Amino acid sequence: MDRRTFTLVAMVSALLGPLAAERAVADGDFGGLRRRLRLSEEQREQIQRLYRDSDRRKDDIEERLKKLYSELDRLYDQFDYDRGRVRTVTNEISDVRRRSLTLYMDNEEKLRRILKREQFERLRDITRVRRGERESKDRDKDRD
């Protein structure tokens, strides 16, 4: 899982890292977010379902993009490439990226139906702090 902020899935991942995120979701704690957001049992279960469904869909999207970009690379390896096929593949890539954005939008809507306003605002505050820490850490790595 990468560091994109695909709603709670990405937020949890960004807060915890890939392996910890999977473990946290499995036990329903979300790396302390359950406690910090004061999630009810029902909210915890809904977020677990959202996470699992979103993760599955995101994996499908990433796998499809990987295949399409590989095909595009193979096409571009030819001096006399098939321009029609390149157009078709790039259109497919656009469609799959649109699916990714739709997934993000759907998750944002679902998250707002699961969390109360105060919980949502607290989550965004936590995410902003973590994002700032991560960006600072990345800048420090770039300096080395």
DSSP file (Angstrom, degrees, kcal/mol; ACC not computed):
  #  RESIDUE AA STRUCTURE BP1 BP2  ACC     N-H-->O    O-->H-N    N-H-->O    O-->H-N    TCO  KAPPA ALPHA  PHI   PSI    X-CA   Y-CA   Z-CA
    1    1 A M              0   0    0      0, 0.0    18,-0.1     0, 0.0     2,-0.1   0.000 360.0 360.0 360.0 135.6    0.0    0.0    0.0
    2    2 A D        -     0   0    0     15,-0.1    15,-0.1    16,-0.1    11,-0.0  -0.196 360.0 -94.1 -94.8-169.4    1.4    3.4   -0.8
    3    3 A R  S    S+     0   0    0      2,-0.1    11,-0.0    -2,-0.1    -1,-0.0   0.231  73.4 129.6 -96.0  14.6    1.0    6.7    0.9
    4    4 A R        -     0   0    0      1,-0.1     2,-1.0     2,-0.0    10,-0.2  -0.288  64.7-120.0 -64.4 156.9   -1.8    8.2   -1.1
    5    5 A T        +     0   0    0      5,-0.1     2,-1.6     8,-0.1    -1,-0.1  -0.535  41.4 166.6-101.6  67.7   -4.7    9.5    1.0
    6    6 A F    >>  -     0   0    0     -2,-1.0     4,-2.9     1,-0.1     3,-0.5  -0.672  61.7 -85.2 -81.7  89.3   -7.5    7.3   -0.2
    7    7 A T  H 3> S-     0   0    0     -2,-1.6     4,-2.6     1,-0.2     5,-0.2   0.009  95.2 -20.2  40.0-139.1   -9.9    8.2    2.6
    8    8 A L  H 3> S+     0   0    0      1,-0.2     4,-3.4     2,-0.2     5,-0.3   0.844 136.8  61.2 -66.7 -33.7   -9.6    6.3    5.7
    9    9 A V  H <> S+     0   0    0     -3,-0.5     4,-2.1     1,-0.2    -2,-0.2   0.958 113.2  35.8 -57.6 -51.0   -7.8    3.4    4.0
   10   10 A A  H  X S+     0   0    0     -4,-2.9     4,-3.5     2,-0.2     5,-0.2   0.869 115.7  56.0 -71.7 -35.9   -4.9    5.6    3.0
   11   11 A M  H  X S+     0   0    0     -4,-2.6     4,-2.2    -5,-0.3    -2,-0.2   0.946 110.1  44.9 -61.3 -46.7   -5.1    7.6    6.2
   12   12 A V  H  X S+     0   0    0     -4,-3.4     4,-2.1     2,-0.2     5,-0.3   0.924 115.1  49.0 -62.1 -43.4   -4.7    4.5    8.3
   13   13 A S  H  X S+     0   0    0     -4,-2.1     4,-3.4    -5,-0.3    -2,-0.2   0.920 111.0  49.3 -62.1 -43.9   -1.9    3.4    6.0
   14   14 A A  H  < S+     0   0    0     -4,-3.5    -1,-0.2     1,-0.2    -2,-0.2   0.862 114.3  46.3 -64.8 -34.5   -0.2    6.7    6.2
   15   15 A L  H  < S+     0   0    0     -4,-2.2    -1,-0.2    -5,-0.2    -2,-0.2   0.836 130.7  18.0 -75.0 -32.4   -0.5    6.7    9.9
   16   16 A L  H  < S-     0   0    0     -4,-2.1     4,-0.4    -5,-0.2    -2,-0.2   0.690  98.9-119.0-116.1 -23.7    0.7    3.2   10.4
   17   17 A G     X  -     0   0    0     -4,-3.4     4,-2.4    -5,-0.3     5,-0.2  -0.140  45.5 -66.9  89.8 162.3    2.5    1.9    7.4
   18   18 A P  H  > S+     0   0    0      0, 0.0     4,-2.0     0, 0.0     5,-0.2   0.911 128.9  37.8 -57.5 -55.5    1.4   -1.1    5.3
   19   19 A L  H  > S+     0   0    0      1,-0.2     4,-2.2     2,-0.2     5,-0.2   0.914 118.4  48.6 -69.0 -41.4    1.9   -4.1    7.7
   20   20 A A  H  > S+     0   0    0     -4,-0.4     4,-3.0     1,-0.2    -1,-0.2   0.874 109.1  54.9 -64.9 -35.9    0.8   -2.2   10.8
   21   21 A A  H  X S+     0   0    0     -4,-2.4     4,-2.6     2,-0.2     5,-0.2   0.925 108.2  48.0 -63.3 -44.4   -2.3   -1.0    8.9
   22   22 A E  H  X S+     0   0    0     -4,-2.0     4,-2.2     1,-0.2    -2,-0.2   0.930 115.1  45.2 -61.8 -44.3   -3.3   -4.5    8.0
   23   23 A R  H  X S+     0   0    0     -4,-2.2     4,-2.0     2,-0.2    -2,-0.2   0.912 113.3  50.3 -65.0 -42.6   -2.8   -5.7   11.5
   24   24 A A  H  X>S+     0   0    0     -4,-3.0     5,-1.4     1,-0.2     6,-1.2   0.897 112.1  46.9 -64.6 -40.7   -4.7   -2.7   13.0
   25   25 A V  H  <5S+     0   0    0     -4,-2.6     3,-0.3     1,-0.2    -1,-0.2   0.897 108.4  56.2 -68.1 -38.7   -7.6   -3.2   10.7
   26   26 A A  H  <5S+     0   0    0     -4,-2.2    -2,-0.2     1,-0.2    -1,-0.2   0.900 115.2  37.1 -60.3 -40.2   -7.7   -6.9   11.4
   27   27 A D  H  <5S-     0   0    0     -4,-2.0    -1,-0.2    -5,-0.1    -2,-0.2   0.529 110.2-123.7 -91.8  -3.9   -8.0   -6.1   15.2
   28   28 A G  T  <5S+     0   0    0     -4,-0.9    -3,-0.2    -3,-0.3    -4,-0.1   0.594  82.6 108.5  80.9  10.4  -10.3   -3.1   14.6
   29   29 A D      X -     0   0    0     -5,-1.4     5,-2.4    -6,-0.2     3,-0.4   0.760  64.2-150.7 -91.4 -25.8   -8.1   -0.6   16.5
   30   30 A F  T > 5 -     0   0    0     -6,-1.2     3,-1.5     1,-0.2    -5,-0.1   0.891  68.8 -57.8  56.3  42.7   -6.8    1.3   13.4
   31   31 A G  T 3 5S-     0   0    0      1,-0.3    -1,-0.2   -11,-0.2   -10,-0.0   0.857 108.5 -43.2  61.4  38.1   -3.6    2.2   15.1
   32   32 A G  T 3>5S+     0   0    0     -3,-0.4     4,-2.8    -8,-0.1    -1,-0.3   0.315 113.8 112.1  91.1  -9.1   -5.2    3.9   18.0
   33   33 A L  H <>5S+     0   0    0     -3,-1.5     4,-2.9    -4,-0.3     5,-0.3   0.857  70.4  61.9 -66.0 -32.9   -7.7    5.8   15.9
   34   34 A R  H  4XS+     0   0    0     -5,-2.4     5,-2.6     1,-0.2     4,-0.4   0.935 113.0  36.2 -56.9 -45.2  -10.6    3.8   17.4
   35   35 A R  H >45S+     0   0    0     -6,-0.4     3,-0.6     3,-0.2    -2,-0.2   0.927 117.8  50.2 -72.6 -46.4   -9.8    5.2   20.8
   36   36 A R  H 3<5S+     0   0    0     -4,-2.8    -2,-0.2     1,-0.3    -3,-0.2   0.820 119.0  38.0 -66.3 -30.5   -8.8    8.7   19.6
   37   37 A L  T 3<5S-     0   0    0     -4,-2.9    -1,-0.3    -5,-0.2    -2,-0.2   0.506 106.1-128.5 -94.7  -5.5  -12.0    9.1   17.6
   38   38 A R  T < 5 -     0   0    0     -3,-0.6    -3,-0.2    -4,-0.4     2,-0.2   0.954  36.5-167.6  55.6  53.3  -14.1    7.3   20.2
   39   39 A L      < -     0   0    0     -5,-2.6    -1,-0.2    -6,-0.2     2,-0.1  -0.483  14.1-131.0 -73.5 138.7  -15.5    4.9   17.6
   40   40 A S     >  -     0   0    0     -2,-0.2     4,-2.6     1,-0.1     5,-0.2  -0.373  29.6-104.1 -76.6 167.3  -18.5    2.8   18.5
   41   41 A E  H  > S+     0   0    0      1,-0.2     4,-2.4     2,-0.2     5,-0.2   0.904 123.9  51.4 -59.1 -41.9  -18.4   -0.9   17.8
   42   42 A E  H  > S+     0   0    0      2,-0.2     4,-2.4     1,-0.2    -1,-0.2   0.913 110.2  48.2 -63.5 -42.9  -20.8   -0.4   14.9
   43   43 A Q  H  > S+     0   0    0      2,-0.2     4,-2.7     1,-0.2     5,-0.2   0.916 110.0  53.0 -62.7 -42.9  -18.6    2.4   13.4
   44   44 A R  H  X S+     0   0    0     -4,-2.6     4,-2.3     1,-0.2    -2,-0.2   0.926 110.8  46.6 -58.1 -46.3  -15.5    0.1   13.9
   45   45 A E  H  X S+     0   0    0     -4,-2.4     4,-2.3     2,-0.2    -1,-0.2   0.902 112.2  50.3 -64.1 -41.9  -17.2   -2.7   11.9
   46   46 A Q  H  X S+     0   0    0     -4,-2.4     4,-2.6     1,-0.2    -2,-0.2   0.902 111.3  48.4 -63.8 -40.6  -18.4   -0.3    9.2
   47   47 A I  H  X S+     0   0    0     -4,-2.7     4,-3.0     2,-0.2    -1,-0.2   0.886 109.0  53.5 -68.5 -37.9  -14.9    1.1    8.8
   48   48 A Q  H  X S+     0   0    0     -4,-2.3     4,-2.7    -5,-0.2    -2,-0.2   0.935 111.2  46.0 -59.9 -45.2  -13.4   -2.4    8.7
   49   49 A R  H  X S+     0   0    0     -4,-2.3     4,-2.7     2,-0.2     5,-0.3   0.926 113.2  49.6 -62.8 -44.2  -15.8   -3.3    5.9
   50   50 A L  H  X S+     0   0    0     -4,-2.6     4,-2.8     1,-0.2     5,-0.3   0.932 112.1  48.8 -58.9 -46.7  -15.0    0.0    4.1
   51   51 A Y  H  X S+     0   0    0     -4,-3.0     4,-2.9     2,-0.2     5,-0.2   0.945 113.4  45.4 -59.6 -50.8  -11.3   -0.6    4.4
   52   52 A R  H  X S+     0   0    0     -4,-2.7     4,-2.1     2,-0.2    -2,-0.2   0.923 116.5  44.5 -63.2 -44.9  -11.4   -4.2    3.1
   53   53 A D  H  X S+     0   0    0     -4,-2.7     4,-2.5    -5,-0.2    -1,-0.2   0.933 116.1  47.0 -64.9 -45.4  -13.7   -3.4    0.2
   54   54 A S  H  X S+     0   0    0     -4,-2.8     4,-3.0    -5,-0.3     5,-0.2   0.906 111.1  51.6 -63.5 -42.3  -11.7   -0.3   -0.7
   55   55 A D  H  X S+     0   0    0     -4,-2.9     4,-2.5    -5,-0.3    -1,-0.2   0.910 110.7  48.5 -62.5 -42.3   -8.4   -2.2   -0.5
   56   56 A R  H  X S+     0   0    0     -4,-2.1     4,-2.0    -5,-0.2    -2,-0.2   0.933 114.3  45.4 -62.8 -46.3   -9.7   -4.9   -2.7
   57   57 A R  H  X S+     0   0    0     -4,-2.5     4,-2.2     1,-0.2    -2,-0.2   0.895 112.6  50.9 -65.5 -39.9  -10.9   -2.4   -5.3
   58   58 A K  H  X S+     0   0    0     -4,-3.0     4,-2.9     2,-0.2     5,-0.2   0.898 108.5  52.3 -64.6 -40.4   -7.7   -0.4   -5.1
   59   59 A D  H  X S+     0   0    0     -4,-2.5     4,-2.5    -5,-0.2    -1,-0.2   0.909 109.0  50.2 -61.4 -41.6   -5.6   -3.5   -5.6
   60   60 A D  H  X S+     0   0    0     -4,-2.0     4,-2.3     2,-0.2    -2,-0.2   0.917 112.2  47.8 -60.9 -43.4   -7.7   -4.3   -8.8
   61   61 A I  H  X S+     0   0    0     -4,-2.2     4,-2.7     2,-0.2    -2,-0.2   0.936 112.6  47.8 -63.4 -47.8   -7.1   -0.8  -10.1
   62   62 A E  H  X S+     0   0    0     -4,-2.9     4,-2.4     1,-0.2    -2,-0.2   0.893 111.5  50.5 -62.8 -40.1   -3.4   -0.9   -9.4
   63   63 A E  H  X S+     0   0    0     -4,-2.5     4,-2.0    -5,-0.2    -1,-0.2   0.917 111.6  47.8 -64.0 -43.1   -3.1   -4.3  -11.1
   64   64 A R  H  X S+     0   0    0     -4,-2.3     4,-2.5     1,-0.2    -2,-0.2   0.921 112.0  49.4 -64.6 -43.3   -4.9   -3.1  -14.1
   65   65 A L  H  X S+     0   0    0     -4,-2.7     4,-3.0     1,-0.2     5,-0.3   0.907 108.2  54.2 -61.9 -41.2   -2.8    0.0  -14.3
   66   66 A K  H  X S+     0   0    0     -4,-2.4     4,-2.0     1,-0.2    -1,-0.2   0.924 111.1  45.4 -58.7 -45.3    0.4   -2.0  -14.0
   67   67 A K  H  X S+     0   0    0     -4,-2.0     4,-2.3     2,-0.2    -2,-0.2   0.916 113.7  48.9 -65.2 -43.4   -0.7   -4.2  -17.0
   68   68 A L  H  X S+     0   0    0     -4,-2.5     4,-2.6     1,-0.2    -2,-0.2   0.919 111.8  47.8 -65.1 -43.6   -1.7   -1.2  -19.1
   69   69 A Y  H  X S+     0   0    0     -4,-3.0     4,-2.6     2,-0.2    -1,-0.2   0.874 110.5  52.9 -66.0 -35.8    1.5    0.7  -18.4
   70   70 A S  H  X S+     0   0    0     -4,-2.0     4,-2.3    -5,-0.3    -2,-0.2   0.927 110.6  47.2 -62.9 -43.4    3.5   -2.4  -19.3
   71   71 A E  H  X S+     0   0    0     -4,-2.3     4,-2.4     2,-0.2    -2,-0.2   0.916 111.1  51.3 -63.1 -42.3    1.7   -2.7  -22.5
   72   72 A L  H  X S+     0   0    0     -4,-2.6     4,-2.6     1,-0.2    -2,-0.2   0.910 109.1  50.9 -61.5 -42.4    2.2    1.0  -23.3
   73   73 A D  H  X S+     0   0    0     -4,-2.6     4,-1.2     1,-0.2    -1,-0.2   0.920 110.0  49.8 -60.4 -43.8    5.9    0.5  -22.6
   74   74 A R  H  < S+     0   0    0     -4,-2.3     4,-0.4     1,-0.2     3,-0.3   0.898 111.1  49.6 -62.6 -40.2    6.1   -2.4  -25.0
   75   75 A L  H >< S+     0   0    0     -4,-2.4     3,-1.3     1,-0.2    -2,-0.2   0.925 110.8  48.8 -63.9 -44.1    4.3   -0.4  -27.6
   76   76 A Y  H 3< S+     0   0    0     -4,-2.6    -1,-0.2     1,-0.3    -2,-0.2   0.667  95.7  73.3 -72.2 -15.8    6.7    2.5  -27.2
   77   77 A D  T 3< S+     0   0    0     -4,-1.2     2,-0.4    -3,-0.3    -1,-0.3   0.718  85.7  80.5 -67.8 -18.9    9.7    0.2  -27.4
   78   78 A Q  S X  S-     0   0    0     -3,-1.3     3,-0.6    -4,-0.4     0, 0.0  -0.736  74.2-147.4 -90.9 133.6    8.9   -0.1  -31.2
   79   79 A F  T 3  S+     0   0    0     -2,-0.4     2,-1.1     1,-0.3    -1,-0.2   0.949 102.6  41.7 -61.5 -47.5   10.1    2.7  -33.4
   80   80 A D  T 3  S+     0   0    0     -3,-0.1    -1,-0.3     2,-0.0     2,-0.1  -0.638  92.0 178.8 -98.2  74.3    7.0    2.2  -35.7
   81   81 A Y    <   -     0   0    0     -2,-1.1     2,-1.1    -3,-0.6     3,-0.1  -0.326  39.5 -99.7 -79.7 160.8    4.5    1.7  -32.9
   82   82 A D     >  -     0   0    0      1,-0.2     4,-2.3    -7,-0.1     5,-0.2  -0.679  35.1-170.4 -80.7  98.9    0.8    1.1  -33.3
   83   83 A R  H  > S+     0   0    0     -2,-1.1     4,-2.3     1,-0.2    -1,-0.2   0.840  83.4  54.8 -64.0 -34.5   -0.6    4.6  -32.7
   84   84 A G  H  > S+     0   0    0      2,-0.2     4,-2.1     1,-0.2    -1,-0.2   0.914 109.9  46.0 -64.7 -42.5   -4.2    3.3  -32.6
   85   85 A R  H  > S+     0   0    0      2,-0.2     4,-3.0     1,-0.2     5,-0.2   0.891 110.4  53.9 -68.1 -38.7   -3.4    0.8  -29.9
   86   86 A V  H  X S+     0   0    0     -4,-2.3     4,-2.8     1,-0.2     5,-0.2   0.925 109.2  49.1 -59.3 -44.0   -1.5    3.4  -28.0
   87   87 A R  H  X S+     0   0    0     -4,-2.3     4,-2.1     2,-0.2    -1,-0.2   0.917 111.8  48.8 -61.7 -43.1   -4.5    5.6  -28.1
   88   88 A T  H  X S+     0   0    0     -4,-2.1     4,-2.2     2,-0.2    -2,-0.2   0.930 113.3  46.5 -62.5 -46.2   -6.7    2.7  -26.9
   89   89 A V  H  X S+     0   0    0     -4,-3.0     4,-2.6     1,-0.2    -2,-0.2   0.916 112.2  49.6 -65.2 -43.2   -4.4    1.9  -24.0
   90   90 A T  H  X S+     0   0    0     -4,-2.8     4,-2.2     1,-0.2    -1,-0.2   0.869 110.3  51.4 -65.9 -34.0   -4.0    5.5  -22.9
   91   91 A N  H  X S+     0   0    0     -4,-2.1     4,-2.2    -5,-0.2    -1,-0.2   0.905 109.9  49.8 -65.8 -40.0   -7.8    5.8  -23.0
   92   92 A E  H  X S+     0   0    0     -4,-2.2     4,-2.6     2,-0.2    -2,-0.2   0.903 108.6  52.7 -63.6 -40.5   -8.1    2.7  -20.8
   93   93 A I  H  X S+     0   0    0     -4,-2.6     4,-2.7     1,-0.2     5,-0.2   0.925 108.8  50.2 -60.2 -43.8   -5.5    4.2  -18.4
   94   94 A S  H  X S+     0   0    0     -4,-2.2     4,-2.1     1,-0.2    -1,-0.2   0.909 110.5  49.9 -60.6 -41.8   -7.7    7.3  -18.2
   95   95 A D  H  X S+     0   0    0     -4,-2.2     4,-2.0     2,-0.2    -2,-0.2   0.912 111.6  47.5 -63.0 -42.9  -10.7    5.2  -17.5
   96   96 A V  H  X S+     0   0    0     -4,-2.6     4,-1.9     2,-0.2    -2,-0.2   0.897 111.1  50.9 -68.3 -39.1   -9.0    3.2  -14.8
   97   97 A R  H  X S+     0   0    0     -4,-2.7     4,-2.3     1,-0.2    -1,-0.2   0.873 107.8  53.9 -64.2 -35.6   -7.6    6.4  -13.2
   98   98 A R  H  X S+     0   0    0     -4,-2.1     4,-2.4    -5,-0.2    -2,-0.2   0.897 105.9  52.8 -64.1 -39.4  -11.2    7.7  -13.2
   99   99 A R  H  X S+     0   0    0     -4,-2.0     4,-2.5     2,-0.2    -2,-0.2   0.891 107.3  52.8 -60.9 -38.5  -12.3    4.6  -11.4
  100  100 A S  H  X S+     0   0    0     -4,-1.9     4,-2.2     2,-0.2    -2,-0.2   0.923 110.2  46.5 -62.8 -44.8   -9.6    5.3   -8.8
  101  101 A L  H  X S+     0   0    0     -4,-2.3     4,-2.6     1,-0.2    -2,-0.2   0.875 111.6  52.0 -65.3 -36.8  -10.9    8.9   -8.3
  102  102 A T  H  X S+     0   0    0     -4,-2.4     4,-3.1     2,-0.2    -2,-0.2   0.895 107.7  52.2 -66.1 -39.5  -14.5    7.5   -8.1
  103  103 A L  H  X S+     0   0    0     -4,-2.5     4,-2.7     2,-0.2    -2,-0.2   0.934 110.3  48.5 -60.0 -46.1  -13.3    5.1   -5.4
  104  104 A Y  H  X S+     0   0    0     -4,-2.2     4,-2.3     2,-0.2    -2,-0.2   0.934 113.3  47.0 -58.4 -47.8  -11.8    7.9   -3.5
  105  105 A M  H  X S+     0   0    0     -4,-2.6     4,-2.2     1,-0.2    -2,-0.2   0.921 112.1  49.9 -62.4 -45.0  -15.0   10.0   -3.8
  106  106 A D  H  X S+     0   0    0     -4,-3.1     4,-2.7     1,-0.2    -1,-0.2   0.911 110.8  50.1 -59.6 -43.1  -17.2    7.0   -2.8
  107  107 A N  H  X S+     0   0    0     -4,-2.7     4,-2.9     1,-0.2    -1,-0.2   0.890 107.9  52.8 -64.9 -38.8  -15.0    6.4    0.3
  108  108 A E  H  X S+     0   0    0     -4,-2.3     4,-1.7     2,-0.2    -1,-0.2   0.915 111.2  47.1 -61.8 -41.9  -15.2   10.0    1.3
  109  109 A E  H  X S+     0   0    0     -4,-2.2     4,-1.1     2,-0.2    -2,-0.2   0.935 114.0  46.8 -64.4 -46.1  -19.0    9.9    1.1
  110  110 A K  H  X S+     0   0    0     -4,-2.7     4,-1.5     1,-0.2     3,-0.5   0.897 108.8  55.0 -63.7 -40.9  -19.1    6.6    3.1
  111  111 A L  H  X S+     0   0    0     -4,-2.9     4,-2.7     1,-0.3    -1,-0.2   0.890 105.9  52.1 -60.3 -39.6  -16.7    7.9    5.7
  112  112 A R  H  < S+     0   0    0     -4,-1.7    -1,-0.3     1,-0.2    -2,-0.2   0.755 108.7  50.8 -70.1 -23.5  -19.0   10.9    6.3
  113  113 A R  H  < S+     0   0    0     -4,-1.1    -1,-0.2    -3,-0.5    -2,-0.2   0.735 114.9  43.6 -82.0 -23.4  -21.9    8.6    6.8
  114  114 A I  H  < S+     0   0    0     -4,-1.5    -2,-0.2    -3,-0.2     2,-0.2   0.905 109.9  56.5 -85.7 -46.5  -20.0    6.5    9.3
  115  115 A L  S  < S-     0   0    0     -4,-2.7     2,-0.2    -5,-0.2   -76,-0.0  -0.538  79.7-122.6 -90.9 151.3  -18.4    9.2   11.4
  116  116 A K     >  -     0   0    0     -2,-0.2     4,-2.7     1,-0.1     5,-0.2  -0.498  37.8-102.3 -79.3 161.5  -19.9   12.0   13.3
  117  117 A R  H  > S+     0   0    0      1,-0.2     4,-2.7     2,-0.2     5,-0.2   0.898 122.5  49.8 -53.7 -45.9  -18.8   15.5   12.3
  118  118 A E  H  > S+     0   0    0      1,-0.2     4,-2.3     2,-0.2    -1,-0.2   0.900 111.8  48.3 -63.4 -40.5  -16.5   15.8   15.4
  119  119 A Q  H  > S+     0   0    0      2,-0.2     4,-2.5     1,-0.2    -1,-0.2   0.913 111.7  49.9 -64.9 -42.5  -14.9   12.5   14.7
  120  120 A F  H  X S+     0   0    0     -4,-2.7     4,-2.4     2,-0.2    -2,-0.2   0.930 111.3  48.0 -62.2 -46.1  -14.4   13.4   11.1
  121  121 A E  H  X S+     0   0    0     -4,-2.7     4,-2.2     1,-0.2    -1,-0.2   0.892 111.6  50.4 -63.7 -39.4  -12.8   16.7   12.0
  122  122 A R  H  X S+     0   0    0     -4,-2.3     4,-2.5    -5,-0.2    -1,-0.2   0.903 109.6  51.6 -63.9 -41.0  -10.5   15.0   14.6
  123  123 A L  H  X S+     0   0    0     -4,-2.5     4,-2.6     1,-0.2    -2,-0.2   0.919 109.5  49.1 -61.5 -44.5   -9.5   12.5   11.9
  124  124 A R  H  X S+     0   0    0     -4,-2.4     4,-2.6     2,-0.2    -1,-0.2   0.889 110.1  51.8 -64.0 -38.3   -8.6   15.2    9.5
  125  125 A D  H  X S+     0   0    0     -4,-2.2     4,-2.1     2,-0.2    -2,-0.2   0.940 111.2  46.9 -61.6 -46.6   -6.6   17.0   12.2
  126  126 A I  H  X S+     0   0    0     -4,-2.5     4,-2.5     1,-0.2    -2,-0.2   0.914 112.6  50.5 -60.1 -43.9   -4.7   13.8   12.9
  127  127 A T  H  X S+     0   0    0     -4,-2.6     4,-2.9     1,-0.2    -1,-0.2   0.900 108.3  51.6 -63.6 -42.3   -4.1   13.2    9.2
  128  128 A R  H  X S+     0   0    0     -4,-2.6     4,-2.4     2,-0.2    -1,-0.2   0.917 111.3  47.6 -61.4 -43.3   -2.8   16.8    8.7
  129  129 A V  H  X S+     0   0    0     -4,-2.1     4,-2.3     2,-0.2    -2,-0.2   0.947 114.4  46.0 -63.0 -48.5   -0.3   16.3   11.5
  130  130 A R  H  X S+     0   0    0     -4,-2.5     4,-2.6     1,-0.2    -2,-0.2   0.893 111.6  51.8 -62.8 -40.5    0.9   13.0   10.2
  131  131 A R  H  X S+     0   0    0     -4,-2.9     4,-2.8     1,-0.2    -1,-0.2   0.920 109.7  49.8 -62.6 -43.5    1.2   14.3    6.7
  132  132 A G  H  X S+     0   0    0     -4,-2.4     4,-2.3     2,-0.2    -2,-0.2   0.904 111.4  48.6 -61.3 -42.2    3.3   17.2    7.9
  133  133 A E  H  X S+     0   0    0     -4,-2.3     4,-2.3     2,-0.2    -2,-0.2   0.912 112.8  48.2 -63.2 -42.6    5.6   14.8    9.8
  134  134 A R  H  X S+     0   0    0     -4,-2.6     4,-2.5     2,-0.2    -2,-0.2   0.908 112.0  48.5 -65.5 -43.2    5.9   12.5    6.8
  135  135 A E  H  X S+     0   0    0     -4,-2.8     4,-2.4     2,-0.2    -1,-0.2   0.891 111.4  50.3 -65.5 -38.9    6.7   15.4    4.5
  136  136 A S  H  X S+     0   0    0     -4,-2.3     4,-2.2    -5,-0.2    -2,-0.2   0.916 110.9  49.1 -63.7 -42.8    9.2   16.8    6.9
  137  137 A K  H  X S+     0   0    0     -4,-2.3     4,-1.9     1,-0.2    -2,-0.2   0.899 110.6  50.7 -63.3 -41.6   10.8   13.4    7.1
  138  138 A D  H  X S+     0   0    0     -4,-2.5     4,-2.0     2,-0.2    -2,-0.2   0.895 109.1  51.1 -64.1 -40.5   10.9   13.1    3.3
  139  139 A R  H  X S+     0   0    0     -4,-2.4     4,-1.4     1,-0.2    -2,-0.2   0.905 108.6  52.1 -62.7 -40.8   12.5   16.5    3.0
  140  140 A D  H  X S+     0   0    0     -4,-2.2     4,-1.0     1,-0.2    -1,-0.2   0.884 108.4  50.9 -63.4 -37.8   15.2   15.4    5.5
  141  141 A K  H  < S+     0   0    0     -4,-1.9     3,-0.4     1,-0.2    -1,-0.2   0.890 106.6  54.7 -65.0 -39.3   15.9   12.3    3.4
  142  142 A D  H  < S+     0   0    0     -4,-2.0    -1,-0.2     1,-0.2    -2,-0.2   0.817 104.7  54.5 -64.6 -30.4   16.2   14.5    0.3
  143  143 A R  H  <        0   0    0     -4,-1.4    -1,-0.2     1,-0.2    -2,-0.2   0.785 360.0 360.0 -73.6 -27.7   18.9   16.6    2.0
  144  144 A D     <        0   0    0     -4,-1.0    -1,-0.2    -3,-0.4    -2,-0.2   0.492 360.0 360.0 -71.6 360.0   21.0   13.5    2.9
